[in-house]
Amino acid sequence: MKKIIGLTIAILAIIGLVVGGTLAYFTDTETSTDNTFTAGTIDIDVNGENPWEGEGYFTIEDMKPCAVELIDFTITNVGENEVDVWKHLDVTGFNTGITVYPDPSSGPVSSEPEYLAEGAVYDPVTLTWDDTYFSAIDDISQVINYDLTVDGVVIIDETDDVQMADIDCCWIYLGVIQPGASMEVTQSYHMQGDTGNEYQGDVVEFTIELFAQQTVGCPPPPGTECDLYGKPFLDYIDIDSTSSMSAHNAWGWFPDPGVGNYGLRDGGSSIAMIGGDDDGGGTCDMDENDATFEMNACAETANNLVIRHLDGSANDSFDIYVDGVYVTNYVGGTIPGEVWVTTTFPLGAQAFTGQATIRLVITGNYPWPSCLTYGQGAVNWAYITK
């Protein structure tokens, strides 16, 4: 017992000496120098102009009831990042136009029919006008209908009965443009068929503004959005777009091999496959049957996932997971040929706020015999909605 006590005291003494002295540790230091952050660019041009020389760009003369005038332009993303684009129309003024009646030098209106329609009364006995009840009606934006098409997709249809005045001073969402890509915008302005003589010769002046903004980071819209024509989704990914895939941390996608039909690639779009030899190993392994991307609902709640994907006679079924939790599935192989479909998947209990990882997993006959060449489960784009 005495020996044990003595040994304990000796150990404590040694520990005391170490604590009281200088401590030494094995270490290693690695240094990274000359680091930089470089801001990306957000930039668009319109009809090849940057800046857009837009003053007086669209001047339409001699509009008549039932006449249709088109205003087209092309927006190109010349920056480095994908952008959301909005259009804004601001009616800056309206007037009666030329004033040559009844006095060619200082008449209040453009024509005799306009004068009568706006309340003036002509006395054929005295050959004079009585303008006691005359009231100018000049705002032709109230009788000019408007419709809008972007890249062949109708945003505002002629049957929606939207007037210029209805979209005055609000923002219309046009869509997403990837770096180097363009957007074709077609606007139609047509005067209503029952427009009366009170609008003869009248003039409306307006400004068109285009606004491009980064898609990531939860930026707000540029201002008040037009009812029914605001941004329709919370977040959007363009599958196989390098910029969009990077912004959404996409992983495991098999790129378009450049061969095969794929339903005409949904009109020539960029696509990618859920399953395939995404690691370049020369086989479609079972651990290559899935692909992921992140979506950000920001402060809103994402209740639906919408996917544009290929279906056909082959088995294009897949499961959907949100943050590792199974949500639902798509059962494919029921449509003859190769057809692109847009499917809305309610997220139910897996609705999320903020950021979440979406995982798609091929479930049908994976890998099929030609997987190595064509992959499996083609997708064009996806987005989330409230």
N, C-alpha and C positions, 0 to 999 in steps of 0.2 A: 504493500500500500504506500509506503514511503517513496518507493521508486516511481510509482505512477504520479504521485504529487509533484515530485521533483521534475519529471519530464514535462508536465503541464506548465509549470512555472517557466521552464526553459523556452517552451514554444511561445508563450505570451511575451517573453522578453524579446524574442526575435521579431515577433509581429510589431512590437513597440518600436523597435529600431527601424523597421521598414516604413512604418507610418510617419515616423519622425524625420526620415530622410527624403531624398528626391525620388519621385515615382517615374518609371520609364515604361512605354508601351510600344509594341510593334505597330508601325503605321505605314501608310502609303498615300501619296498625294498626286492627283492627276489634274492638270490645268488646261482649260479650253480658252484660247485667246481670240481676239479679233471677231467677236460675235456681233451680229447686227440684227435689227428688226427693220424690214422694209415694208412700208404700207402698200397694199394692193391698189389697183385702180378701178374706178367705176366711171365709165364713159360710153356715150352712145353718139352716133351720128344719124342724121335724117336725110334720106335721099342723097347720101354721099357727102353731106355738108356738116362740118363740125368747126365752129358753131353753125347752127341752122339759121340761114338767112331768111327768116320767115316773114318779114314785113311785106304785106300785100301779096303773100304767096298764093292765097286762094281768093280770087275775085270772080264772082258769078254775076253776070249781067242778064237782064231781061228774063227773070224768073216768071213763070206763069203757072196757074193752077194745073196740077197733074204732071208738071215738068219735073224731071229727076236729074239732079246734078251729083256727080261723083267727085270725091276728094280722096285720092290715094297717096300713101307715102310708105316708105320702107325705113324701118328702124334697125340699125345694126349695132351690136354690142362690140365696141372696139376696145373695151377694157379687159381686165384679167379675171374678172369674177362674174358669176351668174348674177343677173339682176331681175328684180320685179319692175314692171313698167306700168305706169298709169297715164291716162290722158285727161286733161282738164279743158273745158270750154267755158270761156268767160264772155258773156254778151256785154260789150263795153259801151254800146250806145245804139240808138235807132232814131230815125228821122223820116220826114215825109219825102225825102229825095229832092228831085228838081221841083222848084216852085214857080210854075209858069202859068198857073190858072187861078182866077180869071184874068189876072194882070201878068203879062209875060215878064215883067221886070221885077215884080215882088208879090206874086200870087202865093196864097197859103198852101196850095196843093199842086199835084202833078197833072191832074186832068179834070175835065168836067164831071165824068162819072164818079171820081173820088170825092169831089166837092159835094155832089148830091148825096152820096152814101154816108158822108160824115155830117149831114144835117143841114147843109145850106139849101135855101129855097130860091128858085128862080121865078121871077114875075115876068111873064111874057108880054104883059101890057106895058110896063115901065122899062122892060129890058134891063132890069137890075137884079142883083143878088141880095137876099136877106140872110146874113150869117148869124142871126140871133141864136140859133140852136146848133150852130156849127161846133163840132168837137173833133179834134184831130185824133185819128186812130192809126198809129204808126208802127207798133211793135209786131213786125211780121214773124218774129221768132215764135209767136204763139200759133202760127199756122204753117210752119215748116216742120214736117215730120223728119225724124232722124233714125237711121239704122246703122249698124256697125258690124263688120266682119273682120276677124283677125286670123290670118293664115287659113282661110277657108272655113273657119268655125264662126257661126253666127253668135254674136254677143247680144246685140239688140236687133230683134226682128222687125220687119216692116209692120207686121200685125200687132206688135206691142203698143202701137199708137203713142210713141214717145215724141214729144215736140222738143225743139231746141231749148225752149224755156224750161222744160222739165229737167234738163241736165246742166243748166246754167250754174256755174260756180260749185260744182261737186266733181269728184274724181272717179273716173271709170277705170277699173283694173283691166289691163290688156293681156298680161301674162308674163311668163319667165323667158328670158333670152340668155342662152349660154354664150360664153366668150367666142367671138368670131362668127356667131350665127346672126340671122336677120329675122325680122318679123314684118309681114306684109299687112298693112292696115288699109281697109277700104271703108269709107264713110259715104252714106247716101243721104242727101238733103232733097226733099221733094215737097213742093207746096201742095197743100190739101186741095182736092178737087172742088170743094165748095167754098173756096176763099172768095170773099166778096170784093166789090170795087173799092171799098175803103182802104184796101192795101195796095192799090195801084201806085207804082213809082216809089214805094217806101224802101228804106234801106236799113239793114241791120249790120252792125259792126261787131266783130268778135275776135277773140284771141284763142289760139290753140296752144296749150302748153303740154309738154311731155316730160315725165319725171321718172328717172331710173334710180333704183336704190338696191343696196346689197340685200341678199335674201337671208343671211344668217345674222344671229344676234338679237332677234326679236325687235327689229325696228318698227315703229308705228307707220301707218299710212301717211301720205303727205298732207292730208287734210280730211275734211268731211267727204266720205265716199257716197256716191249716188245710191239711192235705194235700189236694191236688187242687182246692182252692177259693181259692188265692191269686190274685194279679194275673196274668192270662194273657198279657200282652204287655209289651214293654219301653217302647214309646212308641205313642201313639195320636193321630190327627188326625181331627177331625170336619169334613169338607169343607163349606164355606159357613157355618160358625160363625165369626163375627168374632173371638171370643176365641181359639179353637183355631187358626184360620188365621194370626192374628198371632203366636201363640206359636211357630208352626212356620215362620215366614217364607215363607208360601205366596205364590206369584207366578204370574200368567198365567191365572188361573181365570176362566171366563165364568159369571157368577152365574145362578141360576135365574130365567128370565124371567117365571115366574108363569103361563105358558100351556103347553098341551100335556099329554100324559098321563104320559110318563116312567115307565111301569110303576107307576102310582099313587104315584110318588115314594117307593117302598120303605116304604109305610105312613105316608106323610105327613112324612117326614124332610126336613131341609134337604140340598140337593144342589147341585153345581156341575159345569160341563163343562170337559173338558180343552181342547177347541178352541172357538173362537168369537170374536166381536168384543170381546175383553176390554179393548181400549184405547179403545173408543167411537168408532172412526174411520168407522163405517158400512159396513165390509166385513170379511169373514173372510179376512184376509191369510194367506199361507203361513207367515209367521213367528208366527202366532197359533195354530198347531196343537199347541202343547205347554203344559204347566203343571208347576210344581215345588212341592215342600215339603221341609222339613228334618226329619229324624228323629234322635233321640239314644238310642243304646243304652247310654249311660253307661259303666260299667266292664265290662258284659257284651258278648257278641258277637251281633249280629243276623244270623241265618242265613236268615230268611224274611221276605218282605213279603206281607202279606195285604190284599187290596183288595176292597171291596164296590162293584160296578159294574154298570151296565146292559148287557144284551146283547139281541139280537133279530134280526129279519130284515134290518135295516140293517147296514152294515158298521161294527161298533164295535171294530175291531182297534186295538191300540196297542202301542208298544215301551216298555220300561222301561230306564232308565239309572240308575246309581249313581255319583255324583261324575264324571259325564261319560262313564262306560264302559258300553257296551251290555251288558245282562244277559240279557234274554229278551223274549218278546212274548206277547200274547194275540191269538188269531185268533177274531174274532167273526163274526156274521152267520149262525150255524148254528141258532139257536133261533127258532121261530116266535113272533110277537108281541113283547112287551117284558117281559123277565124280569130281575130282580135276582139276581145270582150273587155268591158269595164265592169268590175264587180265591187260592190260596196259591202264591207264586212263590219257589222256592229261589234264594238269591242266589249260591250257589256261590263262585267265586273273589272275588266282590265283597262277601262278608260283611264287616261292619265293626264296629269298636268305637268308641265315642264318637259324633260327629255326622257325618252324611252328607246330601247333597242327592239326593232322588229326583226324577227327571224322567220324565214320561209324555208320549209323542208319538203323536198320532193318525196311523195309517198307512193307513187304509181310506177311499178315495174322499173325500179332504178337499180343498176344502170341498164338502159336499153341497149341493144346491140350497136347502135351508131352513136352512142354517147360521146365517145372520144372525139368524133368529128364535129358533131352538132350540139353537144351539150343537151340539157333537158330543162324545160320549164322557162320559156322566154317571157321576159317582162320589159315593158317600155318605160313606164313611170308609175309613181305612187304618190298619194298625198293623204293627209289627215284633215278631218273636219270636226266641227263642234257636234 
